């Protein structure tokens, strides 16, 4: 499973209503919250709202996006560990 800065960027700027980033069948997807029930077995990573709450409404650099992606990968792969602070 790879969550990338591009995935975060897509989540932030998609037209999908109430978007959520999920890992489903080994790949990332952006899903509307209302449609999440159709993704049995998907791992919910985060929503656009959660990211905006953490970083605010500002432009993020490629480095910021990559740092967010790395923090999310760590959280998904090691849910029992204390989460790292988000870099942005």
RODO-2510 file (C-alpha; in nm, 4 decimals, decimal comma):
residues 88
     n   res          X          Y          Z
     1     x     0,0000     0,0000     0,0000
     2     x     0,1350     0,3374    -0,0948
     3     x    -0,0239     0,6670    -0,0021
     4     x     0,1413     0,9495    -0,1914
     5     x     0,1445     1,3248    -0,1833
     6     x    -0,0599     1,3114    -0,5038
     7     x    -0,3296     1,1143    -0,3191
     8     x    -0,3456     1,3889    -0,0561
     9     x    -0,3589     1,6566    -0,3250
    10     x    -0,6374     1,4692    -0,5032
    11     x    -0,8303     1,4398    -0,1748
    12     x    -0,7998     1,8131    -0,1120
    13     x    -0,9072     1,9263    -0,4589
    14     x    -1,1550     1,6632    -0,5767
    15     x    -1,5129     1,7554    -0,6647
    16     x    -1,6326     1,4415    -0,4838
    17     x    -1,8716     1,5463    -0,2059
    18     x    -1,7406     1,4820     0,1480
    19     x    -1,4384     1,2887     0,0157
    20     x    -1,2570     1,0200     0,2099
    21     x    -0,9247     0,8585     0,1199
    22     x    -0,9437     0,4800     0,1504
    23     x    -0,7217     0,1845     0,0693
    24     x    -0,9312    -0,0757    -0,1103
    25     x    -0,7965    -0,3940    -0,2686
    26     x    -0,4412    -0,2647    -0,2323
    27     x    -0,4834     0,0751    -0,3941
    28     x    -0,5925     0,4184    -0,2812
    29     x    -0,9250     0,5640    -0,3838
    30     x    -1,1212     0,8792    -0,3109
    31     x    -1,4750     0,7901    -0,2095
    32     x    -1,7743     1,0032    -0,1164
    33     x    -1,8652     0,9393     0,2474
    34     x    -2,2190     0,8520     0,1393
    35     x    -2,0825     0,5724    -0,0842
    36     x    -1,8418     0,4210     0,1680
    37     x    -2,0755     0,1269     0,2362
    38     x    -2,0036    -0,0036    -0,1145
    39     x    -1,6367    -0,0506    -0,0293
    40     x    -1,6451    -0,3543     0,1968
    41     x    -1,3021    -0,4239     0,3397
    42     x    -1,1684    -0,0765     0,2662
    43     x    -0,9416     0,0883     0,5216
    44     x    -1,0459     0,4469     0,5861
    45     x    -0,7323     0,6608     0,5943
    46     x    -0,8681     1,0143     0,6405
    47     x    -1,1163     1,2684     0,5129
    48     x    -1,0560     1,6062     0,3534
    49     x    -1,2102     1,7609     0,6641
    50     x    -0,9509     1,5916     0,8875
    51     x    -0,6622     1,7196     0,6789
    52     x    -0,7995     2,0725     0,6638
    53     x    -0,8508     2,0677     1,0398
    54     x    -0,4814     1,9816     1,0813
    55     x    -0,3223     2,2099     0,8230
    56     x    -0,5804     2,4808     0,7623
    57     x    -0,6861     2,6297     0,4334
    58     x    -0,3505     2,7026     0,2754
    59     x    -0,1458     2,5928    -0,0196
    60     x     0,0716     2,2936     0,0610
    61     x     0,4091     2,2355    -0,0976
    62     x     0,4999     1,9038    -0,2533
    63     x     0,7146     1,8413     0,0540
    64     x     0,4150     1,9111     0,2833
    65     x     0,1984     1,6698     0,0843
    66     x     0,4653     1,3989     0,0915
    67     x     0,5105     1,4475     0,4667
    68     x     0,1375     1,4118     0,5277
    69     x     0,1308     1,0981     0,3132
    70     x     0,4220     0,9453     0,5075
    71     x     0,2507     1,0179     0,8404
    72     x    -0,0703     0,8544     0,7161
    73     x     0,1151     0,5469     0,5894
    74     x     0,2786     0,5090     0,9312
    75     x    -0,0591     0,5442     1,1054
    76     x    -0,2208     0,2789     0,8840
    77     x     0,0704     0,0354     0,9075
    78     x     0,1203     0,0781     1,2831
    79     x    -0,2180     0,1736     1,4347
    80     x    -0,1058     0,0670     1,7830
    81     x     0,1778     0,3212     1,7957
    82     x     0,1504     0,6841     1,8980
    83     x     0,0934     0,8861     1,5811
    84     x     0,3730     1,1119     1,4630
    85     x     0,2868     1,4815     1,4520
    86     x     0,1708     1,5846     1,1094
    87     x     0,4479     1,7778     0,9412
    88     x     0,2403     2,0525     0,7864
***
